[in-house]
């Protein structure tokens, strides 16, 4: 399990108040939906695993960005998006930890070229889609 960034640090350094922008919120949701639609069309092969996980993470990140924006907030840091979700929706703690794991795996892929194991995708694919459903349901 991954630790979450301190919310106080997030508020001081990375999260700012922002005007709620319904069109931007809807645009982020549409982008996440399009990304997921594309990911579902890609046949699973072990060679595609890293890109599939990365894509699901990006869709979730877009939805978390829309969630914060719907609450009048904007974050310059992915970690703070996850921390906000964890802190404000404790009933979804397991999902927050999964998002944090996805973020870690994505960063290892992007910065160190480490492939994401197929077993991680196969074990969590349905959970990725559940997270997407949950976050979309929280956006008002």
C-alpha positions as CSV (number, residue, x, y, z in Angstrom):
1,X,0.0,0.0,0.0
2,X,1.1,3.5,-0.7
3,X,1.1,6.4,1.7
4,X,-0.9,9.5,0.9
5,X,0.5,13.0,0.7
6,X,-0.3,15.2,3.7
7,X,-3.4,17.2,3.1
8,X,-2.0,20.2,4.9
9,X,0.9,20.2,2.4
10,X,-1.5,19.9,-0.4
11,X,-3.6,22.9,0.7
12,X,-0.5,25.0,1.3
13,X,1.4,24.2,-1.8
14,X,-0.7,22.5,-4.5
15,X,-4.5,23.0,-4.1
16,X,-6.2,26.3,-4.8
17,X,-9.7,27.5,-4.9
18,X,-11.1,27.7,-8.4
19,X,-14.3,28.8,-10.0
20,X,-16.6,25.9,-10.7
21,X,-16.6,25.5,-14.5
22,X,-19.4,23.1,-15.6
23,X,-18.2,23.0,-19.2
24,X,-14.7,22.0,-18.1
25,X,-16.1,19.4,-15.7
26,X,-18.1,17.9,-18.5
27,X,-15.2,18.0,-20.9
28,X,-13.0,16.1,-18.4
29,X,-15.8,13.5,-18.0
30,X,-16.1,13.1,-21.7
31,X,-12.4,12.7,-22.1
32,X,-12.3,10.0,-19.4
33,X,-15.2,8.2,-21.0
34,X,-13.5,8.3,-24.4
35,X,-10.3,7.0,-22.9
36,X,-12.1,4.1,-21.2
37,X,-14.0,3.3,-24.4
38,X,-10.7,3.1,-26.3
39,X,-9.1,1.0,-23.6
40,X,-11.9,-1.5,-23.7
41,X,-11.4,-1.8,-27.5
42,X,-7.7,-2.8,-27.1
43,X,-7.2,-6.5,-26.9
44,X,-5.4,-7.6,-23.8
45,X,-1.9,-8.9,-24.3
46,X,1.0,-8.9,-21.8
47,X,2.8,-6.4,-24.0
48,X,-0.2,-4.0,-23.6
49,X,-0.5,-4.2,-19.8
50,X,1.5,-1.1,-18.9
51,X,-0.4,1.0,-21.4
52,X,-3.8,-0.3,-20.3
53,X,-3.0,0.5,-16.6
54,X,-1.6,3.8,-17.5
55,X,-4.7,4.6,-19.5
56,X,-7.1,3.7,-16.7
57,X,-5.0,5.8,-14.3
58,X,-5.3,8.8,-16.6
59,X,-9.0,8.4,-16.9
60,X,-9.3,8.2,-13.1
61,X,-7.0,11.2,-12.8
62,X,-9.2,13.2,-15.2
63,X,-12.3,12.3,-13.1
64,X,-10.6,13.3,-9.9
65,X,-9.7,16.6,-11.5
66,X,-13.4,17.1,-12.4
67,X,-14.4,16.1,-8.9
68,X,-12.2,18.7,-7.3
69,X,-13.3,21.3,-9.8
70,X,-16.9,20.5,-8.9
71,X,-16.0,21.4,-5.3
72,X,-14.4,24.6,-6.3
73,X,-10.8,23.3,-6.1
74,X,-7.9,22.8,-8.5
75,X,-4.7,20.7,-7.8
76,X,-1.3,21.0,-9.4
77,X,-0.3,17.6,-8.1
78,X,-1.7,14.1,-8.8
79,X,-0.9,13.0,-5.2
80,X,-3.2,15.7,-3.9
81,X,-6.0,14.5,-6.1
82,X,-5.7,11.1,-4.5
83,X,-5.4,12.5,-1.0
84,X,-8.5,14.6,-1.5
85,X,-10.5,11.5,-2.5
86,X,-9.1,9.5,0.4
87,X,-9.7,12.3,3.0
88,X,-13.2,13.2,1.9
89,X,-14.6,9.8,1.0
90,X,-13.3,7.5,3.7
91,X,-15.9,4.9,2.7
92,X,-13.8,4.4,-0.5
93,X,-10.5,3.8,1.3
94,X,-9.8,0.6,-0.7
95,X,-10.3,2.5,-4.0
96,X,-8.1,5.3,-2.9
97,X,-5.3,2.8,-2.1
98,X,-5.8,1.2,-5.5
99,X,-5.5,4.6,-7.2
100,X,-2.3,5.3,-5.3
101,X,-0.9,1.9,-6.5
102,X,-1.8,2.8,-10.0
103,X,-0.1,6.2,-9.7
104,X,3.0,4.5,-8.3
105,X,3.0,1.9,-11.2
106,X,2.5,4.6,-13.8
107,X,5.3,6.7,-12.4
108,X,7.7,3.7,-12.4
109,X,6.7,3.1,-16.0
110,X,7.1,6.7,-17.1
111,X,10.3,7.6,-15.2
112,X,12.1,4.3,-15.0
113,X,10.8,2.2,-17.8
114,X,9.5,-0.5,-15.4
115,X,6.8,-2.6,-17.0
116,X,3.6,-3.1,-15.0
117,X,3.0,-6.9,-14.4
118,X,0.1,-8.4,-16.3
119,X,-1.1,-9.9,-13.0
120,X,-1.8,-6.4,-11.6
121,X,-4.0,-5.6,-14.6
122,X,-5.8,-8.9,-14.6
123,X,-6.4,-8.8,-10.8
124,X,-7.7,-5.2,-10.8
125,X,-9.3,-4.4,-14.2
126,X,-12.8,-4.7,-12.8
127,X,-11.8,-2.6,-9.8
128,X,-10.5,0.1,-12.1
129,X,-13.9,0.3,-13.7
130,X,-15.6,0.4,-10.3
131,X,-13.4,3.3,-9.2
132,X,-14.4,5.2,-12.4
133,X,-18.1,4.5,-11.7
134,X,-17.7,5.7,-8.0
135,X,-15.8,8.9,-8.9
136,X,-18.2,9.8,-11.6
137,X,-21.0,9.4,-9.2
138,X,-19.4,11.9,-6.8
139,X,-19.1,14.7,-9.3
140,X,-21.9,17.2,-9.0
